[in-house]
Amino acid sequence: GLAIEDACTEDNDLLVTYADVVTGTCPVVITRTYTVTDECGNASTASYQISVDDTTPPTITGNINDITVEGCDQNAATVPAPATTVAQLEDMGLAIEDACTEDNDLLVTYADVVTGTCPVVITRTYTVTDECGNSATTTSTITIVDDTEPVFNDITPLVADCDAGDINAQIT
């Protein structure tokens, strides 16, 4: 605490004002300067700093539904496009909040890990990062299955002589 005294002006008659200067982002540093002025216009100042830092990551609640698609591999035509914004992730069933960073300023990135062949399984990990570098992750699973059976087209009837050797040669 501060001790404030004036030889001529009572404490209740002293004018107290302050001004803040804000710098930085993570942390935000506020330099607050108080000015105490007596009835004759004499003034003294005292300053101190307030640091405000965001160390809390965004919160992600809910789950992204698993997706199964028909296809042969993880090509772009088969796999759904990844979300790149908080709004897109929220449309997928998530709720995302951050105490200090607005949704539009949260950074959304993703990484895919591909395993298997039949089926191909993609584990997509989304990372949501706030302006101070705090992050949270969530995952979704995309399974690519090939359920389409081979189709035989234009099988022409086999005509052979009576010789069994001719039939076996045409079958191969």
C-alpha positions as CSV (number, residue, x, y, z in Angstrom):
1,G,0.0,0.0,0.0
2,L,0.9,3.6,-0.4
3,A,1.1,6.3,2.3
4,I,-0.2,9.6,1.0
5,E,0.1,12.9,3.0
6,D,-0.1,16.5,2.1
7,A,0.8,19.4,4.5
8,C,-2.2,21.6,3.5
9,T,-4.9,19.5,1.9
10,E,-7.0,16.9,3.7
11,D,-7.0,13.3,2.3
12,N,-10.7,13.6,1.2
13,D,-9.8,16.8,-0.8
14,L,-6.9,15.3,-2.7
15,L,-7.7,14.5,-6.4
16,V,-6.6,11.0,-7.5
17,T,-6.4,10.2,-11.2
18,Y,-4.8,7.4,-13.1
19,A,-3.7,6.5,-16.6
20,D,-3.0,3.1,-18.1
21,V,-0.4,2.2,-20.8
22,V,-0.9,-1.2,-22.3
23,T,1.9,-3.1,-24.0
24,G,2.5,-6.6,-25.2
25,T,0.2,-9.5,-26.0
26,C,1.3,-12.6,-24.1
27,P,1.5,-11.3,-21.4
28,V,-0.3,-8.0,-21.6
29,V,1.5,-5.5,-19.4
30,I,-0.5,-2.6,-18.0
31,T,1.6,0.2,-16.5
32,R,-0.8,2.1,-14.2
33,T,0.3,5.5,-13.1
34,Y,-1.6,7.3,-10.3
35,T,-1.4,11.0,-9.9
36,V,-2.4,12.7,-6.5
37,T,-3.0,16.4,-6.8
38,D,-3.6,18.8,-3.9
39,E,-5.8,21.9,-3.8
40,C,-2.9,24.1,-5.0
41,G,-2.1,22.0,-8.1
42,N,0.9,20.2,-6.7
43,A,1.1,16.6,-7.8
44,S,3.0,13.4,-7.2
45,T,2.9,10.2,-9.1
46,A,3.3,6.5,-8.4
47,S,3.3,3.6,-10.9
48,Y,3.0,-0.1,-10.8
49,Q,2.6,-2.9,-13.4
50,I,-0.1,-5.5,-13.9
51,S,0.7,-8.5,-16.0
52,V,-2.1,-10.4,-17.6
53,D,-1.1,-13.7,-19.2
54,D,-3.2,-16.4,-20.9
55,T,-2.0,-19.8,-19.9
56,T,-5.3,-21.6,-20.3
57,P,-5.8,-23.7,-23.5
58,P,-9.1,-23.6,-25.5
59,T,-11.7,-26.1,-24.4
60,I,-13.1,-28.6,-26.9
61,T,-16.2,-30.6,-25.9
62,G,-18.1,-33.1,-27.9
63,N,-17.0,-35.6,-30.5
64,I,-16.7,-35.7,-34.2
65,N,-18.7,-38.7,-35.6
66,D,-16.6,-41.4,-37.2
67,I,-16.9,-41.4,-41.0
68,T,-16.9,-44.4,-43.3
69,V,-16.6,-43.9,-47.1
70,E,-16.4,-46.2,-50.1
71,G,-13.2,-46.0,-51.9
72,C,-9.8,-47.6,-52.7
73,D,-7.3,-45.2,-51.0
74,Q,-6.9,-41.9,-49.3
75,N,-7.1,-39.7,-52.4
76,A,-8.7,-36.3,-52.2
77,A,-11.9,-37.5,-54.0
78,T,-12.6,-40.1,-51.3
79,V,-11.7,-38.3,-48.1
80,P,-13.8,-35.4,-46.7
81,A,-11.9,-32.1,-46.7
82,P,-10.5,-31.2,-43.3
83,A,-12.0,-28.3,-41.2
84,T,-9.9,-25.2,-41.2
85,T,-12.0,-22.9,-38.9
86,V,-13.7,-23.2,-35.5
87,A,-17.1,-22.7,-37.2
88,Q,-16.5,-25.8,-39.4
89,L,-15.4,-27.9,-36.4
90,E,-18.5,-26.7,-34.5
91,D,-20.7,-27.7,-37.5
92,M,-19.1,-31.2,-37.0
93,G,-20.5,-31.4,-33.5
94,L,-17.9,-29.8,-31.3
95,A,-18.1,-26.9,-28.9
96,I,-15.0,-24.8,-28.7
97,E,-14.3,-21.9,-26.3
98,D,-11.3,-19.8,-25.2
99,A,-11.3,-17.3,-22.4
100,C,-9.2,-14.7,-24.2
101,T,-9.2,-15.4,-28.0
102,E,-12.2,-14.9,-30.2
103,D,-13.3,-17.9,-32.3
104,N,-12.3,-16.2,-35.6
105,D,-8.7,-15.7,-34.2
106,L,-8.2,-19.3,-33.0
107,L,-5.9,-21.2,-35.4
108,V,-7.2,-24.6,-36.6
109,T,-4.6,-27.1,-38.0
110,Y,-4.8,-30.8,-38.6
111,A,-2.6,-33.9,-39.2
112,D,-3.6,-37.2,-40.8
113,V,-2.1,-40.6,-39.8
114,V,-2.9,-43.3,-42.4
115,T,-2.9,-47.0,-41.4
116,G,-4.0,-50.2,-43.0
117,T,-5.0,-51.1,-46.6
118,C,-8.4,-52.8,-46.5
119,P,-9.8,-50.8,-44.9
120,V,-7.6,-47.7,-44.9
121,V,-8.0,-45.9,-41.6
122,I,-7.2,-42.2,-41.3
123,T,-6.9,-40.7,-37.8
124,R,-7.3,-37.0,-38.2
125,T,-6.0,-34.9,-35.3
126,Y,-7.2,-31.3,-35.1
127,T,-5.3,-28.8,-33.0
128,V,-7.0,-25.5,-31.9
129,T,-4.4,-22.8,-30.8
130,D,-5.2,-19.5,-29.2
131,E,-3.3,-16.2,-29.7
132,C,-0.9,-17.0,-26.8
133,G,0.1,-20.4,-28.1
134,N,-2.1,-22.6,-25.8
135,S,-3.6,-25.5,-27.7
136,A,-6.1,-28.3,-27.4
137,T,-6.6,-31.3,-29.6
138,T,-9.4,-33.6,-30.8
139,T,-9.5,-36.5,-33.2
140,S,-11.8,-38.0,-35.8
141,T,-11.6,-41.3,-37.6
142,I,-12.2,-41.8,-41.3
143,T,-12.5,-45.4,-42.6
144,I,-12.2,-46.0,-46.3
145,V,-13.6,-49.4,-47.3
146,D,-13.8,-51.2,-50.7
147,D,-17.1,-53.0,-50.6
148,T,-17.5,-53.1,-54.4
149,E,-17.2,-56.6,-55.9
150,P,-15.3,-57.1,-59.1
151,V,-17.6,-57.2,-62.2
152,F,-17.2,-59.4,-65.2
153,N,-18.1,-57.7,-68.5
154,D,-18.5,-59.1,-72.0
155,I,-17.8,-62.7,-71.3
156,T,-18.1,-64.3,-74.7
157,P,-19.2,-67.9,-75.0
158,L,-16.4,-70.4,-75.4
159,V,-16.5,-72.4,-78.6
160,A,-14.0,-75.2,-78.8
161,D,-13.3,-78.3,-80.8
162,C,-13.9,-81.7,-79.3
163,D,-10.2,-81.8,-78.3
164,A,-9.9,-81.3,-74.5
165,G,-6.5,-79.7,-75.0
166,D,-8.1,-76.8,-76.9
167,I,-10.6,-76.1,-74.1
168,N,-7.9,-76.0,-71.4
169,A,-5.8,-73.6,-73.5
170,Q,-8.7,-71.2,-73.9
171,I,-9.7,-71.1,-70.3
172,T,-6.4,-69.8,-69.1
